[in-house]
Amino acid sequence: MPSSLLTLPLELVERVAIHLTDADGIRALLPLLLTCKHLYNTLGTRSNHHIFASHFVSHYDLSSVSRRLGPQAANSHAYASQLLRYSYAISRIRSGDIHADDILDTFWTSFLMFMEDDGKNRASLEAAGLPDFVDRFVRERLYDGHRNGWPADNAVNSLALWLLWLTTTEERLRAESSLQRTQMIKLMLPFVAMPVRYPSTLAPDIHFSLPLSREVTTAPHSVPTLHGPYPHYLYGRYHSTALYSIPDLEIGVPLASIAAKLIYFSRREVFPIAVPSHLPRDRQHALQLGLTMIGPTQADVHELNNNKVARLVPPTPPDGDWSEGIQDWDTMTADQRAATAPSSRWDNDWYRLVDCTDMFKSVSFKRSHYTPGTMSGLWQGRMLLADNTALEALFQRPHMPTNFNEQELGVVVAPVFMRLREYVCMDVAQNEPVAAGEMEDGRHNAWLPASTQRFECANELALSYTTPDPVLPHRRIETTKRYREYVADGSLHDETTCRGCLYRGTSEMVFREYDERFLEMLDSELAAAPLPDEMEDVQDDIAEDEGAEEDAGDDDAMSVDDDGELVIKRKCDGIMDIVLVGETDERHAQAWHPYRFYGRVRKWDGLIALVRAPATPGTPHVGLWVFTGYVVGGQTLVGNWRTTSHPGEPVTFEGAFLMSKRD
């Protein structure tokens, strides 16, 4: 006679199972599954995705799934599979074994959970003990597999540093002892102070137009150093993983140097800068004393202390409900709500890692890696300055000195202030962006031609520069391009005049999962066959050709079954190029010197290059500085600075900087 449990309708049994998982997690299902073979087959993961998907939906964050991967990725089978991955990673964290063979997989899963966090994911990871787990790993194992004494630049170290930063809170910073804080700063110093060893960009900043032509692979662009090739061309730095409905997503290893800078500066800012008592109280007091020269007051130093540049990741609600305080929430569509989710701050970072794994490869997921308007406003930062003689000594020996520390490097920190405006080149008839500068202009002039002059007037920026006359090469022709100041309301974009929208017939840009297979197959065919001279750049043309997406299914050899294909859509904004200009505003210029800034955003990965030049003529001692970095988490610009004092040298003196937006 069958058990009374087996006579119950399946819906009731499922409801019992769901209540069990809600109360005690999916492990609570095990006794029920082991009751008999029928229940095991009925309620198991292979036959009943609904139960596991229901638990996933109630305990983990979902807004990023359809936003980044398309609506087809959001289904019960995908949720059930992802639940098993999350549950296993959390069990490994709970074990506390930082020497486990599968710790890299645990770190990858944890990192991806943070990239999707709206509150629930963080709560689950913190409850499992991730903050202490990763802190122990960094303090005890960061130097495993070191090379000549330097910590290895590998995936497990990179992910550990990123997880350490993502779990950093004010409470944890305050809880660190002075000894622990000093230890962490010293652990981070190699990643922060040695750009020649640890890359800070996904592709060298000498390149503006990417992906590169495959012909470039035949010509070396790095120079050998005692610390490895420089600049860094990154190959094979990605991880292939199953994510929701995608069986083999390739995601790049995040740069360790970026996380290390965030960790380093956050520890350095725990204690405020000492306020010298001999300084004037404020600017008015300085003028009363007859002090008109440039220099800080006590108020200026207090301002530095009151605005930290290593801005921590904002806290997220543990229940994943971020709707409070959002205007018009009740009238928003699901897509509009997802766009306001806390995890959306990581969209550009996530797209950058997924899209920019190979600087020679065409990709079909051409998504945004920088949000227009982000750099507009007031930015405050700190730049790390080391003694040039100490750095030169490090360049000349491969081993890390036993006394490698801030004191031996002569490290000091200087403030940076800038107020920027963004200008955009719109995709309309007769409009083209400013030409990219020569390769070295990427390093020294923010990818703008060396002859560029800038004129701002009435919300418009005119960029004038000279180019060789195609008929008489010894002559130069002046060219002027006009950019418009960016406004966030979308009024600059008009479907009826945007060339991209006119070409597609709509402002909606559709990218399909299998387009990448088409491009890879076509790329293989092109690589195997010699190209006529007039076709040597066809690979780059195909990468840019929007029509390739429409025609991908026309060739029988490349046709695919559309069932289950991931489709991602976004609206065209018509922006072809972004140029930044600005200055140190008057108040901060009085304290820290007046500067002017100009720069550009590299579309391929969202890398920002900014040149800082003295605003006052006749101050050559102030010098020209170039800042390159990425906006991380939508709020912090992280990267390296360099001077232009020695333009011919392949390896230049660089240092770390960090800036956060004030308003």
FENZIKA-V750436 format. One record per helix or strand. SS is the DSSP state (H for helix, E for strand). FROM is the first residue (numbers start at 0). TO is the last residue. Records with the same first field share a line. If there is no record, write none. Layout:
SS = FROM-TO + FROM-TO
This chain:
H = 3-6 + 9-23 + 25-32 + 36-42 + 48-58 + 62-68 + 70-72 + 75-94 + 102-114 + 119-127 + 129-140 + 154-165 + 169-174 + 177-192 + 213-217 + 255-267 + 282-287 + 297-305 + 328-330 + 333-338 + 341-354 + 387-394 + 405-408 + 440-443 + 498-503 + 514-527 + 532-534 + 537-543 + 546-550 + 555-557 + 585-591
E = 146-146 + 149-149 + 222-222 + 229-229 + 237-242 + 245-251 + 376-384 + 411-425 + 427-427 + 435-435 + 447-447 + 452-456 + 459-467 + 475-484 + 497-497 + 507-511 + 566-570 + 574-582 + 594-600 + 607-613 + 624-631 + 635-642 + 653-660
